[in-house]
Amino acid sequence: MTLTAASPAPPASPALLHQVGDRALGWLDAHRDFFRLTPEDRATGGATVERLKPIGELASNMQVLFREGVAGSRQRNRAGALLDFAWRELLDGGNVLAALQHDEPHSPVPLEVYAPFHELGRRHVGLEAALAVCRRTGTWTALEMAPNRRLGVLNAERRLGLTPSTDFATALARTWLGQLPEPWTVQLHIAYDITHTVFHLTNWGETPDGIPPDIAAYLTRYLPAWLDDWADLEHWDLLGELLVVDACLPRPTLDARLWERYAAAQAESGAMPIQHALPEGAPDTVFDQLHHPTLVAAFASAMATSRALTTGTG
Protein backbone atom coordinates (compact mmCIF):
# COMPACT_ATOMS: atom_id res chain seq x y z
CA MET A 1 0.00 0.00 0.00
CA THR A 2 1.26 3.44 -0.89
CA LEU A 3 1.27 6.06 1.83
CA THR A 4 1.97 9.14 -0.25
CA ALA A 5 -1.14 10.51 -1.93
CA ALA A 6 -1.06 12.63 -5.05
CA SER A 7 -1.27 16.38 -4.75
CA PRO A 8 -4.76 17.38 -3.60
CA ALA A 9 -7.25 18.02 -6.38
CA PRO A 10 -9.84 20.78 -6.24
CA PRO A 11 -13.06 19.83 -4.42
CA ALA A 12 -15.90 18.31 -6.37
CA SER A 13 -18.81 20.52 -7.34
CA PRO A 14 -21.99 20.26 -5.26
CA ALA A 15 -23.84 19.44 -8.50
CA LEU A 16 -21.74 16.31 -9.07
CA LEU A 17 -22.00 15.27 -5.43
CA HIS A 18 -25.77 15.68 -5.47
CA GLN A 19 -26.19 13.83 -8.78
CA VAL A 20 -24.62 10.65 -7.38
CA GLY A 21 -27.14 10.56 -4.55
CA ASP A 22 -30.11 11.44 -6.73
CA ARG A 23 -29.35 8.56 -9.08
CA ALA A 24 -28.76 6.13 -6.22
CA LEU A 25 -32.05 7.05 -4.57
CA GLY A 26 -33.88 6.53 -7.85
CA TRP A 27 -32.51 2.99 -8.13
CA LEU A 28 -33.36 2.17 -4.52
CA ASP A 29 -36.91 3.42 -4.99
CA ALA A 30 -37.36 1.45 -8.20
CA HIS A 31 -36.15 -1.75 -6.50
CA ARG A 32 -37.86 -1.34 -3.12
CA ASP A 33 -39.77 -4.61 -3.36
CA PHE A 34 -36.51 -6.57 -3.25
CA PHE A 35 -36.01 -5.40 0.34
CA ARG A 36 -38.98 -7.54 1.39
CA LEU A 37 -38.51 -10.69 3.41
CA THR A 38 -39.49 -13.58 1.16
CA PRO A 39 -42.13 -16.15 2.18
CA GLU A 40 -39.25 -18.59 2.70
CA ASP A 41 -37.49 -16.10 5.00
CA ARG A 42 -40.63 -15.77 7.08
CA ALA A 43 -41.31 -19.51 7.15
CA THR A 44 -37.85 -20.62 8.20
CA GLY A 45 -36.57 -17.55 10.03
CA GLY A 46 -33.11 -18.61 8.93
CA ALA A 47 -32.34 -15.51 6.92
CA THR A 48 -34.27 -12.95 8.95
CA VAL A 49 -31.20 -11.22 10.40
CA GLU A 50 -29.47 -11.09 7.01
CA ARG A 51 -32.59 -9.65 5.36
CA LEU A 52 -33.09 -7.08 8.12
CA LYS A 53 -29.60 -5.65 7.71
CA PRO A 54 -30.30 -3.89 4.38
CA ILE A 55 -33.59 -2.56 5.77
CA GLY A 56 -31.72 -1.00 8.68
CA GLU A 57 -29.15 0.44 6.28
CA LEU A 58 -31.94 1.86 4.13
CA ALA A 59 -33.49 3.58 7.16
CA SER A 60 -30.16 5.01 8.34
CA ASN A 61 -29.38 6.42 4.92
CA MET A 62 -32.79 7.99 4.45
CA GLN A 63 -32.51 9.47 7.96
CA VAL A 64 -29.18 11.06 6.96
CA LEU A 65 -30.74 12.54 3.85
CA PHE A 66 -33.54 14.17 5.86
CA ARG A 67 -31.16 15.32 8.59
CA GLU A 68 -28.65 17.00 6.29
CA GLY A 69 -31.37 18.94 4.46
CA VAL A 70 -29.69 18.74 1.06
CA ALA A 71 -32.47 16.86 -0.75
CA GLY A 72 -34.71 18.46 -3.30
CA SER A 73 -38.45 17.89 -3.17
CA ARG A 74 -38.28 14.80 -5.40
CA GLN A 75 -35.59 13.23 -3.24
CA ARG A 76 -37.44 14.02 -0.03
CA ASN A 77 -40.64 12.46 -1.39
CA ARG A 78 -38.79 9.33 -2.47
CA ALA A 79 -36.92 9.06 0.82
CA GLY A 80 -40.16 9.49 2.80
CA ALA A 81 -41.93 6.86 0.73
CA LEU A 82 -39.06 4.41 1.24
CA LEU A 83 -39.11 4.97 5.00
CA ASP A 84 -42.89 4.47 5.15
CA PHE A 85 -42.52 1.31 3.08
CA ALA A 86 -39.76 -0.07 5.30
CA TRP A 87 -41.60 0.68 8.53
CA ARG A 88 -45.18 -0.22 7.67
CA GLU A 89 -44.68 -3.14 5.30
CA LEU A 90 -41.38 -4.65 6.40
CA LEU A 91 -41.11 -4.06 10.13
CA ASP A 92 -44.07 -2.76 12.12
CA GLY A 93 -46.78 -4.27 9.94
CA GLY A 94 -45.31 -7.74 10.20
CA ASN A 95 -44.02 -7.21 13.74
CA VAL A 96 -40.71 -8.58 12.49
CA LEU A 97 -38.42 -6.80 14.93
CA ALA A 98 -40.49 -7.71 17.97
CA ALA A 99 -40.63 -11.33 16.81
CA LEU A 100 -36.86 -11.45 16.37
CA GLN A 101 -36.37 -9.89 19.80
CA HIS A 102 -38.59 -12.60 21.26
CA ASP A 103 -36.74 -15.41 19.46
CA GLU A 104 -33.23 -14.01 20.08
CA PRO A 105 -33.64 -11.79 23.15
CA HIS A 106 -30.00 -10.73 23.39
CA SER A 107 -29.41 -10.10 19.72
CA PRO A 108 -28.46 -6.44 19.16
CA VAL A 109 -29.94 -6.49 15.65
CA PRO A 110 -33.49 -5.34 16.55
CA LEU A 111 -32.02 -2.44 18.56
CA GLU A 112 -29.73 -1.40 15.71
CA VAL A 113 -32.41 -1.63 13.02
CA TYR A 114 -34.97 0.19 15.19
CA ALA A 115 -32.66 3.10 16.14
CA PRO A 116 -33.00 5.24 12.97
CA PHE A 117 -36.77 4.80 12.94
CA HIS A 118 -36.93 5.90 16.58
CA GLU A 119 -34.90 9.01 15.72
CA LEU A 120 -37.47 9.76 13.02
CA GLY A 121 -40.35 9.52 15.49
CA ARG A 122 -41.53 5.96 14.81
CA ARG A 123 -42.34 3.94 17.94
CA HIS A 124 -42.87 0.27 18.80
CA VAL A 125 -43.82 0.09 22.47
CA GLY A 126 -43.61 -3.69 22.68
CA LEU A 127 -40.13 -3.81 21.24
CA GLU A 128 -38.92 -1.06 23.56
CA ALA A 129 -40.30 -2.92 26.58
CA ALA A 130 -38.56 -6.14 25.52
CA LEU A 131 -35.28 -4.29 24.96
CA ALA A 132 -35.52 -2.74 28.42
CA VAL A 133 -35.72 -6.20 30.00
CA CYS A 134 -32.77 -7.54 28.00
CA ARG A 135 -30.60 -4.54 28.75
CA ARG A 136 -30.95 -5.16 32.49
CA THR A 137 -29.20 -8.52 32.22
CA GLY A 138 -25.48 -9.09 32.60
CA THR A 139 -25.49 -10.94 29.28
CA TRP A 140 -26.24 -7.70 27.41
CA THR A 141 -22.79 -6.29 28.24
CA ALA A 142 -21.03 -9.67 28.39
CA LEU A 143 -21.85 -10.65 24.81
CA GLU A 144 -18.64 -10.98 22.81
CA MET A 145 -18.49 -8.93 19.63
CA ALA A 146 -16.00 -7.03 17.50
CA PRO A 147 -14.99 -3.72 19.12
CA ASN A 148 -16.43 -1.53 16.35
CA ARG A 149 -19.67 -3.53 16.55
CA ARG A 150 -19.81 -2.77 20.27
CA LEU A 151 -19.55 0.92 19.36
CA GLY A 152 -22.49 0.42 17.03
CA VAL A 153 -24.61 -1.00 19.85
CA LEU A 154 -23.64 1.88 22.13
CA ASN A 155 -24.52 4.40 19.44
CA ALA A 156 -27.86 2.69 18.81
CA GLU A 157 -28.63 2.98 22.53
CA ARG A 158 -27.70 6.65 22.37
CA ARG A 159 -30.00 7.16 19.39
CA LEU A 160 -32.89 5.78 21.47
CA GLY A 161 -32.07 8.18 24.30
CA LEU A 162 -30.82 5.35 26.52
CA THR A 163 -27.80 5.42 28.78
CA PRO A 164 -25.05 3.49 26.95
CA SER A 165 -24.57 0.06 28.50
CA THR A 166 -20.78 0.40 28.68
CA ASP A 167 -18.27 3.24 28.51
CA PHE A 168 -17.97 4.68 25.00
CA ALA A 169 -14.34 5.80 25.36
CA THR A 170 -13.28 2.39 26.64
CA ALA A 171 -15.02 0.69 23.72
CA LEU A 172 -13.35 3.08 21.28
CA ALA A 173 -9.92 2.34 22.74
CA ARG A 174 -10.39 -1.33 21.87
CA THR A 175 -11.04 -0.67 18.16
CA TRP A 176 -8.32 -0.78 15.52
CA LEU A 177 -8.71 2.94 14.81
CA GLY A 178 -8.72 3.83 18.48
CA GLN A 179 -5.20 2.41 18.77
CA LEU A 180 -3.81 4.29 15.74
CA PRO A 181 -1.75 1.39 14.35
CA GLU A 182 0.63 1.46 11.39
CA PRO A 183 -1.38 2.87 8.47
CA TRP A 184 0.34 0.63 5.92
CA THR A 185 -1.26 -2.45 7.55
CA VAL A 186 -4.77 -1.46 6.43
CA GLN A 187 -6.44 -4.20 4.41
CA LEU A 188 -10.04 -4.65 3.24
CA HIS A 189 -11.67 -5.72 6.50
CA ILE A 190 -9.63 -3.28 8.58
CA ALA A 191 -10.69 -0.47 6.25
CA TYR A 192 -14.36 -1.35 6.74
CA ASP A 193 -13.79 -1.44 10.51
CA ILE A 194 -12.28 2.06 10.27
CA THR A 195 -15.26 3.45 8.38
CA HIS A 196 -17.80 2.00 10.79
CA THR A 197 -15.89 3.22 13.81
CA VAL A 198 -16.17 6.73 12.34
CA PHE A 199 -19.86 6.25 11.57
CA HIS A 200 -20.58 5.27 15.17
CA LEU A 201 -18.41 8.03 16.64
CA THR A 202 -20.25 10.65 14.60
CA ASN A 203 -23.73 9.08 14.67
CA TRP A 204 -23.63 8.48 10.93
CA GLY A 205 -22.05 11.86 10.20
CA GLU A 206 -24.31 13.98 12.41
CA THR A 207 -21.55 15.13 14.79
CA PRO A 208 -18.14 15.25 13.07
CA ASP A 209 -16.64 16.66 16.27
CA GLY A 210 -17.37 13.26 17.85
CA ILE A 211 -14.07 12.10 16.36
CA PRO A 212 -11.36 12.69 19.01
CA PRO A 213 -8.63 15.12 17.84
CA ASP A 214 -5.86 12.49 17.72
CA ILE A 215 -7.96 10.19 15.55
CA ALA A 216 -9.06 13.09 13.32
CA ALA A 217 -5.40 14.06 12.82
CA TYR A 218 -4.48 10.45 12.02
CA LEU A 219 -7.28 10.17 9.45
CA THR A 220 -6.45 13.56 7.92
CA ARG A 221 -2.90 12.38 7.37
CA TYR A 222 -3.50 8.89 6.00
CA LEU A 223 -7.00 8.84 4.51
CA PRO A 224 -5.92 10.41 1.17
CA ALA A 225 -3.56 7.49 0.51
CA TRP A 226 -6.23 4.93 1.40
CA LEU A 227 -8.71 6.68 -0.88
CA ASP A 228 -6.27 6.56 -3.78
CA ASP A 229 -5.51 2.88 -3.20
CA TRP A 230 -9.12 1.73 -3.16
CA ALA A 231 -9.97 3.93 -6.14
CA ASP A 232 -7.13 2.28 -8.07
CA LEU A 233 -8.56 -1.11 -7.10
CA GLU A 234 -11.99 0.10 -8.29
CA HIS A 235 -13.55 -1.04 -5.03
CA TRP A 236 -16.48 1.37 -5.20
CA ASP A 237 -18.28 0.12 -2.11
CA LEU A 238 -15.32 0.72 0.20
CA LEU A 239 -14.35 3.90 -1.63
CA GLY A 240 -17.84 5.26 -0.98
CA GLU A 241 -17.54 4.53 2.74
CA LEU A 242 -14.12 6.19 2.86
CA LEU A 243 -15.58 9.24 1.09
CA VAL A 244 -18.08 9.45 3.96
CA VAL A 245 -15.15 9.40 6.40
CA ASP A 246 -13.58 12.28 4.46
CA ALA A 247 -16.85 14.23 4.76
CA CYS A 248 -16.78 13.70 8.54
CA LEU A 249 -13.32 15.25 9.01
CA PRO A 250 -12.84 18.83 10.25
CA ARG A 251 -11.54 19.87 6.81
CA PRO A 252 -12.95 17.47 4.20
CA THR A 253 -11.16 17.34 0.85
CA LEU A 254 -14.18 16.26 -1.27
CA ASP A 255 -11.52 15.48 -3.88
CA ALA A 256 -12.95 16.10 -7.37
CA ARG A 257 -10.56 13.59 -8.92
CA LEU A 258 -11.88 10.79 -6.71
CA TRP A 259 -15.52 11.84 -6.90
CA GLU A 260 -15.39 11.95 -10.71
CA ARG A 261 -14.04 8.40 -10.79
CA TYR A 262 -16.68 7.30 -8.29
CA ALA A 263 -19.50 8.95 -10.26
CA ALA A 264 -18.23 7.40 -13.51
CA ALA A 265 -18.55 3.92 -11.96
CA GLN A 266 -22.25 4.47 -11.28
CA ALA A 267 -24.70 3.09 -13.83
CA GLU A 268 -27.24 5.35 -15.51
CA SER A 269 -29.87 3.49 -13.46
CA GLY A 270 -28.20 4.75 -10.28
CA ALA A 271 -26.84 1.36 -9.22
CA MET A 272 -23.29 1.29 -7.90
CA PRO A 273 -21.24 -1.90 -8.24
CA ILE A 274 -19.25 -3.28 -5.34
CA GLN A 275 -16.08 -3.50 -7.44
CA HIS A 276 -15.24 -2.99 -11.10
CA ALA A 277 -18.38 -3.23 -13.29
CA LEU A 278 -22.03 -4.11 -12.64
CA PRO A 279 -22.71 -7.85 -12.19
CA GLU A 280 -25.04 -9.82 -14.43
CA GLY A 281 -27.76 -12.17 -13.28
CA ALA A 282 -31.32 -12.49 -12.04
CA PRO A 283 -32.78 -9.26 -10.59
CA ASP A 284 -33.02 -10.62 -7.03
CA THR A 285 -29.45 -11.92 -7.10
CA VAL A 286 -28.12 -8.70 -8.59
CA PHE A 287 -30.03 -6.69 -5.99
CA ASP A 288 -28.24 -8.51 -3.18
CA GLN A 289 -24.92 -7.45 -4.73
CA LEU A 290 -25.93 -3.86 -5.44
CA HIS A 291 -28.07 -2.63 -2.56
CA HIS A 292 -25.17 -1.95 -0.17
CA PRO A 293 -22.86 0.00 -2.53
CA THR A 294 -25.87 1.94 -3.82
CA LEU A 295 -26.98 2.83 -0.29
CA VAL A 296 -23.40 3.89 0.42
CA ALA A 297 -23.50 6.13 -2.65
CA ALA A 298 -26.63 7.86 -1.32
CA PHE A 299 -24.99 8.27 2.10
CA ALA A 300 -21.71 9.60 0.69
CA SER A 301 -23.57 12.02 -1.57
CA ALA A 302 -25.71 13.45 1.24
CA MET A 303 -22.74 13.93 3.56
CA ALA A 304 -20.41 15.40 0.94
CA THR A 305 -23.06 17.72 -0.50
CA SER A 306 -23.90 18.98 2.97
CA ARG A 307 -20.26 19.60 3.85
CA ALA A 308 -19.63 21.32 0.51
CA LEU A 309 -22.50 23.72 1.15
CA THR A 310 -21.78 24.37 4.84
CA THR A 311 -17.99 24.71 4.64
CA GLY A 312 -17.85 26.56 1.33
CA THR A 313 -15.85 23.69 -0.18
CA GLY A 314 -16.66 23.17 -3.83
Secondary structure by P-SEA (a helix, b strand, c coil): cccccccccccccaaaaaaaaaaaaaaaaaaccccccccccccccccccccaaaaaaaaaaaaaaaaaccccaaaaaaaaaaaaaaacccccccaaaaaaaaaccccaaaaaaaaaaaaaccccaaaaaaaaaaaaccccccccccaaaaaaaaaaaaaacccccccaaaaaaacccccccccccccaaaaaaaaaaaaaaaccccccccccaaaaaaaaacaaaaaaaaaaacaaaaaaaaaaaaaacccccccaaaaaaaaaacccccccccccccccccaaaaaaacaaaaaaaaaaaaaaaaaaaaaccc
